[in-house]
Amino acid sequence: MLSKLNPPQREAVKYLDGPLLVLAGAGSGKTRVITQKIAHLVEQRGFKPEQIAAITFTNKAAKEMRERVRQLLPGQPLESLNVSTFHALGARILRQEAKALQLKPRFSIFDAADSGAVIAELAKEADKARLKRLQWRISGWKNALVEPNEALSLAEDELDLAAARLYGDYEKALRAYQAVDFDDLIRLPVQLFENEADVLLRWQGKLQYLLVDEYQDTNRSQYKLMRLLAGGRAAFTAVGDDDQAIYAWRGADVENLRVLQADFPQLKVIKLEQNYRSMQRILKAANTLIGNNEKLFEKRLWSEHGHGDAVQVNVARDSEQEAEQVVMKLMAHRFEHRGKWGDYAILYRGNHQARAFEQQLRNQKIAYAISGGQSFFDKAEIKDLVAWLRLIANSDDDPAFIRAVTTPRRGVGST
């Protein structure tokens, strides 16, 4: 199984003598390393699938990882293999340990919209923009493991103070509804493990080896959960890349890479620097650009795919001209190479930029599809259905009750 891996990949898969950090550059085969390591643990090192937890950041990545492991271990019973997001793992812990937290096993999990509705009910005088800021502050505190009383002492301005006061009331409302929000799915297991040593020992016994993907995107609470589960045994592999840390805006802390070395002095670091995705010219441009950043670890990506075409940089005066230039380039390339529109993609930093590109594509009568639109579970009709299901599972879920009895309109008011 390991014959197709390069030497650093092979070393990362086989290393089990202590905590391991795999610094995996873009396109360096990190998912292959994680899945091969899971297979190696099961086939060569005697681990049972249920003793391994592989943690990713999206459900899609978790599904892909599980499927790859299944292909590597045909015939193995892998139903008990733990491949999930941090939040799914946290939810599993909370469901099994609900009694210790004075929660019903069928507690509700509030998404951002549900949480926003509770905050709006508690802060009736605030407009929509202020409500968003209040919700964002509370979420930030939860991810940083800051409790309501601590938030009050940390408040630096009027908004902080208002959010800190609201934080305590918000927590009381969640408990009254027998509900937790998304941030609680990490925060509450951390609290439980810190306060109940026997519960922590039981979970450390259940999950004897941890693999954490996209480690650079972890926030404080996620790192704390990982550290608690790893315990003194420190049987884990963290896979990340400080050069790909782009989620600071939602609480991710690249400093967790530095903290990992401080908390685990015996940490071994293996670098994956061979890129299997790009030409050398693209990598040279990326290395040059990233070279200006403050770095925790030195690494230089390289490729055997050849030199490649020159990287072009175009400057436009505004978003409309930028979109026009991009669409004209695509049309010229397609004409020259007799390509199919399905072979082309436009990538942009944020959804707010989509409008200009859509307008230009429409002007040129080019069919297109937008990826990453509204989530299935964010659609109004799906939220209506889920409200009924939540109410069946948890009769204390007032926000679900209000949505269920007011859709369609039945003349029932908020009071």
C-alpha positions as CSV (number, residue, x, y, z in Angstrom):
1,M,0.0,0.0,0.0
2,L,2.8,2.4,0.8
3,S,4.8,1.8,-2.4
4,K,3.2,4.7,-4.2
5,L,4.1,7.2,-1.6
6,N,7.1,9.5,-1.7
7,P,9.6,9.2,1.2
8,P,8.2,12.0,3.4
9,Q,4.7,10.7,2.9
10,R,5.7,7.2,3.8
11,E,7.5,8.4,6.9
12,A,4.4,10.3,8.0
13,V,2.2,7.3,7.5
14,K,4.4,4.9,9.5
15,Y,5.4,7.3,12.3
16,L,3.7,6.3,15.6
17,D,6.4,7.1,18.2
18,G,4.8,10.3,19.5
19,P,2.8,13.4,18.3
20,L,3.3,14.3,14.7
21,L,2.8,17.5,12.7
22,V,2.7,17.0,8.9
23,L,3.3,20.3,7.1
24,A,1.5,19.7,3.9
25,G,1.9,22.2,1.1
26,A,-0.9,22.7,-1.4
27,G,-1.3,19.7,-3.7
28,S,1.2,17.6,-1.8
29,G,-1.1,14.6,-1.2
30,K,-2.1,15.2,2.4
31,T,-5.5,13.4,2.1
32,R,-3.6,10.4,0.7
33,V,-1.3,10.5,3.8
34,I,-4.3,10.6,6.2
35,T,-6.2,7.8,4.5
36,Q,-3.2,5.6,4.1
37,K,-2.3,6.2,7.8
38,I,-5.8,5.1,8.8
39,A,-5.4,2.0,6.7
40,H,-1.9,1.4,8.2
41,L,-3.2,1.7,11.8
42,V,-6.0,-0.9,11.1
43,E,-4.0,-3.4,9.0
44,Q,-0.5,-3.1,10.4
45,R,-0.8,-1.7,14.0
46,G,-3.8,-3.5,15.4
47,F,-6.1,-0.6,15.9
48,K,-9.8,-1.2,15.7
49,P,-11.7,1.3,13.4
50,E,-13.7,2.6,16.3
51,Q,-10.5,3.6,18.1
52,I,-9.5,6.0,15.4
53,A,-10.9,9.5,14.9
54,A,-10.2,11.5,11.7
55,I,-11.4,15.1,12.0
56,T,-12.0,17.3,9.0
57,F,-13.6,20.7,8.5
58,T,-16.4,19.9,6.1
59,N,-18.9,17.0,5.7
60,K,-17.9,16.7,2.1
61,A,-14.2,16.1,3.1
62,A,-15.3,13.6,5.7
63,K,-17.4,11.7,3.2
64,E,-14.5,11.6,0.6
65,M,-12.0,10.5,3.3
66,R,-14.3,7.7,4.4
67,E,-14.7,6.5,0.9
68,R,-11.0,6.5,0.2
69,V,-10.4,4.4,3.3
70,R,-13.1,2.0,2.2
71,Q,-11.2,1.5,-1.1
72,L,-7.9,0.9,0.8
73,L,-9.5,-1.7,3.1
74,P,-12.0,-3.6,1.0
75,G,-14.0,-6.1,3.1
76,Q,-13.1,-4.4,6.4
77,P,-16.1,-3.5,8.6
78,L,-15.6,0.3,8.7
79,E,-19.1,1.5,10.0
80,S,-17.6,2.3,13.4
81,L,-14.7,4.3,12.0
82,N,-14.9,7.9,13.2
83,V,-14.5,10.3,10.3
84,S,-16.3,13.6,11.0
85,T,-16.1,17.3,11.4
86,F,-15.1,18.8,14.8
87,H,-18.8,19.8,15.3
88,A,-20.1,16.3,14.5
89,L,-17.7,14.8,17.0
90,G,-18.7,17.4,19.6
91,A,-22.4,16.6,18.9
92,R,-21.8,12.9,19.4
93,I,-20.0,13.5,22.7
94,L,-22.9,15.8,23.9
95,R,-25.6,13.3,22.9
96,Q,-23.8,10.5,24.9
97,E,-23.0,12.7,27.9
98,A,-26.2,14.9,27.9
99,K,-27.1,13.9,31.4
100,A,-23.9,15.3,32.9
101,L,-24.7,18.6,31.3
102,Q,-28.3,18.7,32.4
103,L,-29.5,18.3,28.8
104,K,-32.0,16.0,27.3
105,P,-30.5,13.4,24.9
106,R,-32.8,14.9,22.2
107,F,-31.7,18.5,22.8
108,S,-31.9,20.8,19.8
109,I,-29.0,22.2,17.9
110,F,-29.6,25.8,16.8
111,D,-28.0,27.1,13.6
112,A,-26.9,30.7,13.0
113,A,-30.5,31.7,12.1
114,D,-32.0,30.1,15.2
115,S,-29.4,31.8,17.4
116,G,-30.0,35.1,15.7
117,A,-33.7,34.8,16.4
118,V,-33.1,34.2,20.1
119,I,-30.7,37.2,20.3
120,A,-33.3,39.4,18.5
121,E,-35.9,38.4,21.0
122,L,-33.5,39.3,23.9
123,A,-32.4,42.6,22.3
124,K,-35.6,44.0,20.8
125,E,-34.3,47.5,20.5
126,A,-31.3,46.6,18.3
127,D,-31.4,46.9,14.5
128,K,-30.3,44.1,12.2
129,A,-26.8,45.3,11.8
130,R,-26.3,45.6,15.6
131,L,-27.8,42.2,16.2
132,K,-25.3,40.7,13.7
133,R,-22.4,42.3,15.6
134,L,-23.8,41.2,19.0
135,Q,-24.1,37.6,17.7
136,W,-20.6,37.7,16.2
137,R,-19.1,38.9,19.5
138,I,-20.8,36.1,21.5
139,S,-19.7,33.5,19.0
140,G,-16.1,34.8,19.2
141,W,-16.1,34.5,22.9
142,K,-17.5,31.0,22.8
143,N,-14.8,29.9,20.3
144,A,-12.2,31.5,22.6
145,L,-13.7,29.6,25.6
146,V,-14.6,32.9,27.3
147,E,-17.6,32.6,29.7
148,P,-20.2,35.4,30.2
149,N,-18.6,36.7,33.5
150,E,-15.2,36.8,31.8
151,A,-16.7,38.6,28.8
152,L,-17.9,41.4,31.1
153,S,-14.4,42.0,32.5
154,L,-12.9,41.9,28.9
155,A,-15.3,44.4,27.4
156,E,-13.4,47.2,25.7
157,D,-16.3,49.3,24.3
158,E,-20.0,49.8,24.4
159,L,-20.8,47.0,22.0
160,D,-18.6,44.6,23.9
161,L,-20.4,45.5,27.1
162,A,-23.8,45.1,25.6
163,A,-22.8,41.7,24.0
164,A,-21.3,40.5,27.3
165,R,-24.6,41.3,29.2
166,L,-26.6,39.7,26.5
167,Y,-24.3,36.6,26.5
168,G,-25.5,35.5,29.9
169,D,-29.2,35.9,29.0
170,Y,-28.6,34.1,25.7
171,E,-27.1,31.1,27.6
172,K,-30.1,31.0,29.9
173,A,-32.5,31.1,27.0
174,L,-30.7,28.2,25.3
175,R,-30.9,26.1,28.4
176,A,-34.6,26.9,28.8
177,Y,-35.1,25.7,25.2
178,Q,-33.0,22.6,25.9
179,A,-30.8,23.7,23.0
180,V,-27.2,24.4,22.1
181,D,-25.7,26.4,19.3
182,F,-22.9,25.4,16.9
183,D,-20.2,26.9,19.1
184,D,-21.4,24.9,22.1
185,L,-20.7,21.7,20.2
186,I,-17.0,22.3,20.9
187,R,-17.2,24.5,24.0
188,L,-19.4,22.2,26.1
189,P,-17.4,19.0,25.5
190,V,-14.3,21.0,26.5
191,Q,-16.0,22.1,29.7
192,L,-17.2,18.6,30.4
193,F,-13.7,17.0,29.9
194,E,-12.1,19.7,32.1
195,N,-14.5,19.2,35.0
196,E,-15.2,15.4,34.8
197,A,-11.9,13.5,34.7
198,D,-13.7,10.1,34.5
199,V,-15.6,11.2,31.4
200,L,-12.4,12.4,29.8
201,L,-10.7,9.1,30.5
202,R,-13.6,7.1,29.0
203,W,-13.4,9.1,25.8
204,Q,-9.6,8.9,25.7
205,G,-10.1,5.1,25.9
206,K,-12.6,5.2,23.1
207,L,-10.6,7.3,20.7
208,Q,-7.0,6.1,20.9
209,Y,-5.6,7.8,17.8
210,L,-6.5,11.2,16.4
211,L,-5.9,12.6,12.9
212,V,-6.7,16.2,12.4
213,D,-6.9,17.7,8.9
214,E,-6.5,21.4,8.0
215,Y,-5.0,21.9,11.5
216,Q,-4.1,25.6,10.6
217,D,-7.8,26.4,10.5
218,T,-8.5,25.3,14.1
219,N,-9.7,27.8,16.7
220,R,-8.8,27.9,20.4
221,S,-11.7,25.6,21.5
222,Q,-11.1,23.1,18.7
223,Y,-7.4,22.8,19.7
224,K,-8.4,22.5,23.3
225,L,-10.7,19.6,22.5
226,M,-8.0,17.9,20.5
227,R,-5.4,18.3,23.3
228,L,-7.8,17.0,25.9
229,L,-8.6,13.9,23.8
230,A,-4.9,13.3,23.0
231,G,-4.0,13.5,26.7
232,G,-0.6,12.4,28.0
233,R,-0.5,9.6,25.4
234,A,-0.3,12.3,22.6
235,A,-1.2,9.8,20.0
236,F,-2.1,12.1,17.1
237,T,-1.2,13.3,13.7
238,A,-2.1,16.9,12.8
239,V,-1.9,17.9,9.2
240,G,-1.7,21.6,8.2
241,D,0.1,24.4,6.5
242,D,0.6,27.9,7.9
243,D,0.7,29.2,4.3
244,Q,-2.9,28.2,3.8
245,A,-4.3,29.8,6.9
246,I,-7.2,31.9,5.6
247,Y,-9.9,31.7,8.2
248,A,-8.8,34.1,10.9
249,W,-12.0,36.0,10.3
250,R,-14.0,33.1,11.8
251,G,-11.8,32.5,14.7
252,A,-9.1,30.2,13.3
253,D,-5.7,30.8,14.9
254,V,-2.5,29.9,13.0
255,E,-0.7,30.3,16.4
256,N,-2.1,26.9,17.2
257,L,0.8,25.6,15.2
258,R,3.2,27.3,17.5
259,V,1.2,26.3,20.6
260,L,1.4,22.6,19.4
261,Q,5.2,22.7,19.6
262,A,5.1,24.3,23.1
263,D,2.5,21.9,24.5
264,F,4.2,18.8,23.0
265,P,8.0,19.4,23.1
266,Q,8.5,15.9,21.6
267,L,6.5,16.8,18.5
268,K,8.0,15.5,15.3
269,V,7.6,17.7,12.1
270,I,7.5,16.2,8.6
271,K,7.3,18.4,5.5
272,L,5.5,17.5,2.3
273,E,7.0,19.8,-0.3
274,Q,6.4,17.9,-3.6
275,N,3.4,19.3,-5.4
276,Y,1.4,16.9,-7.7
277,R,-1.0,19.5,-8.9
278,S,0.8,22.4,-10.5
279,M,3.6,23.3,-12.9
280,Q,6.8,24.7,-11.5
281,R,6.1,28.2,-12.8
282,I,2.9,28.5,-10.8
283,L,4.8,27.2,-7.7
284,K,7.6,29.7,-8.2
285,A,5.1,32.5,-8.3
286,A,3.3,31.2,-5.2
287,N,6.6,30.7,-3.3
288,T,7.7,34.2,-4.2
289,L,4.5,35.7,-3.0
290,I,4.2,33.7,0.2
291,G,7.9,34.4,0.9
292,N,6.8,37.9,2.0
293,N,4.7,36.4,4.8
294,E,5.9,35.9,8.4
295,K,6.5,32.2,8.6
296,L,6.4,29.7,11.4
297,F,8.0,27.0,9.2
298,E,10.2,27.2,6.1
299,K,9.2,25.1,3.1
300,R,9.4,25.4,-0.7
301,L,7.0,23.6,-3.0
302,W,8.4,21.9,-6.1
303,S,7.0,19.9,-8.9
304,E,8.1,17.3,-11.6
305,H,5.4,18.5,-14.0
306,G,7.6,20.8,-16.0
307,H,8.0,24.5,-16.2
308,G,4.5,25.5,-17.6
309,D,3.2,28.7,-19.2
310,A,3.8,32.1,-17.8
311,V,1.5,33.4,-15.1
312,Q,-0.3,36.5,-16.3
313,V,-1.4,39.4,-14.1
314,N,-3.9,41.9,-15.4
315,V,-4.9,45.1,-13.7
316,A,-8.4,46.6,-14.1
317,R,-9.8,50.0,-13.0
318,D,-13.0,48.5,-11.4
319,S,-14.9,45.2,-11.0
320,E,-16.9,45.7,-14.2
321,Q,-13.7,46.0,-16.3
322,E,-12.1,43.1,-14.5
323,A,-15.1,40.9,-15.3
324,E,-15.1,42.0,-18.9
325,Q,-11.3,41.2,-19.2
326,V,-11.8,37.7,-17.7
327,V,-14.7,36.8,-19.9
328,M,-12.9,38.0,-23.1
329,K,-9.8,35.9,-22.1
330,L,-12.0,32.9,-21.7
331,M,-13.7,33.4,-25.0
332,A,-10.4,33.8,-26.8
333,H,-8.9,30.7,-25.2
334,R,-11.9,28.6,-26.0
335,F,-11.9,29.7,-29.6
336,E,-8.2,29.0,-30.0
337,H,-8.3,25.6,-28.3
338,R,-11.8,24.5,-29.4
339,G,-12.6,24.0,-25.7
340,K,-15.9,23.3,-23.9
341,W,-17.3,25.8,-21.4
342,G,-17.4,23.0,-18.8
343,D,-13.6,23.0,-18.8
344,Y,-13.4,26.7,-17.6
345,A,-13.9,28.2,-14.1
346,I,-13.8,31.7,-12.6
347,L,-12.7,31.9,-9.0
348,Y,-13.3,35.0,-6.9
349,R,-12.7,35.9,-3.3
350,G,-16.2,36.6,-2.2
351,N,-19.8,36.1,-3.4
352,H,-20.2,39.9,-3.6
353,Q,-18.0,39.7,-6.8
354,A,-20.3,37.3,-8.6
355,R,-22.7,39.9,-10.0
356,A,-20.2,41.6,-12.3
357,F,-19.1,38.2,-13.8
358,E,-22.6,37.0,-14.1
359,Q,-23.5,40.2,-16.0
360,Q,-20.7,39.8,-18.5
361,L,-21.4,36.1,-19.1
362,R,-25.1,37.0,-19.7
363,N,-24.0,39.7,-22.1
364,Q,-22.0,37.1,-24.1
365,K,-24.8,34.5,-23.9
366,I,-22.5,32.1,-22.1
367,A,-24.2,29.4,-20.0
368,Y,-22.8,29.1,-16.5
369,A,-23.5,27.6,-13.0
370,I,-22.7,29.2,-9.7
371,S,-21.2,26.9,-7.1
372,G,-21.7,27.3,-3.4
373,G,-25.1,29.0,-3.5
374,Q,-27.8,28.7,-0.8
375,S,-27.5,25.6,1.3
376,F,-30.3,23.0,1.0
377,F,-30.9,23.4,4.8
378,D,-31.1,27.2,4.5
379,K,-34.2,27.0,2.2
380,A,-37.3,28.3,3.9
381,E,-39.4,25.2,3.1
382,I,-36.7,22.9,4.5
383,K,-36.4,25.0,7.7
384,D,-40.2,24.7,8.0
385,L,-40.0,20.9,7.8
386,V,-37.0,20.7,10.2
387,A,-38.9,22.9,12.7
388,W,-41.6,20.2,13.0
389,L,-39.0,17.4,13.4
390,R,-37.2,19.4,16.1
391,L,-40.4,20.0,17.9
392,I,-41.2,16.2,17.9
393,A,-37.8,15.5,19.3
394,N,-37.7,18.4,21.9
395,S,-41.0,19.9,23.1
396,D,-39.0,22.7,24.9
397,D,-37.7,24.1,21.6
398,D,-39.8,27.3,21.5
399,P,-38.1,28.8,18.3
400,A,-39.1,25.6,16.5
401,F,-42.6,25.8,17.8
402,I,-43.0,29.4,16.7
403,R,-41.8,28.6,13.2
404,A,-44.0,25.5,13.0
405,V,-47.3,27.1,14.1
406,T,-46.8,30.3,12.0
407,T,-46.0,28.6,8.7
408,P,-48.3,28.9,6.8
409,R,-49.8,31.9,8.6
410,R,-52.5,30.9,11.1
411,G,-53.0,34.2,12.9
412,V,-50.7,33.2,15.7
413,G,-48.5,36.1,16.9
414,S,-45.2,36.1,18.7
415,T,-46.9,36.5,22.1
